[in-house]
Every structure is written in C-alpha cells, then in structure tokens.
C-alpha cells in the first residue's frame, strides 16, 4: 500500500509540474 501511495504522489507531482510548464509556454507565446 505504501508503494502505491508513493507512486500516486509522484504521478500527481509530475502532472502538476507539466501543468506549470504548459502555463509558462503559453505565457511566453
């Protein structure tokens, strides 16, 4: 269960990071 929780946290953090990058790209354009 702990392993699944870690994977879930990593996926959520990576998804939020990708969203931040998308916002930065849109602002630059």
N, C-alpha and C positions, 0 to 999 in steps of 0.2 A: 504493500500500500504506500509506504514511504517513497519507494522508487517512482511510482506513478505520480505522486504529488510533485516530486522534483521535476519530472518530465513536463507536467502540466504547467508549472511555474516557468520553466524555460520557454515553452511554446508561447505562453502569454506575454512574457517579456520580449521575446523576439518579434512577436506580432506588433507590440506597441512600438518597438524600435523601427520596424518597417514603416509603420504609420507616420512616425516622426520624419523619417527620410522622405516620404512622399510629400508631406507638407512643405518641407524645405525645398524640394524640387519645384513644387507649384509656385512657391514664393519667388524663386529665382527666375522663373519664366516670365 
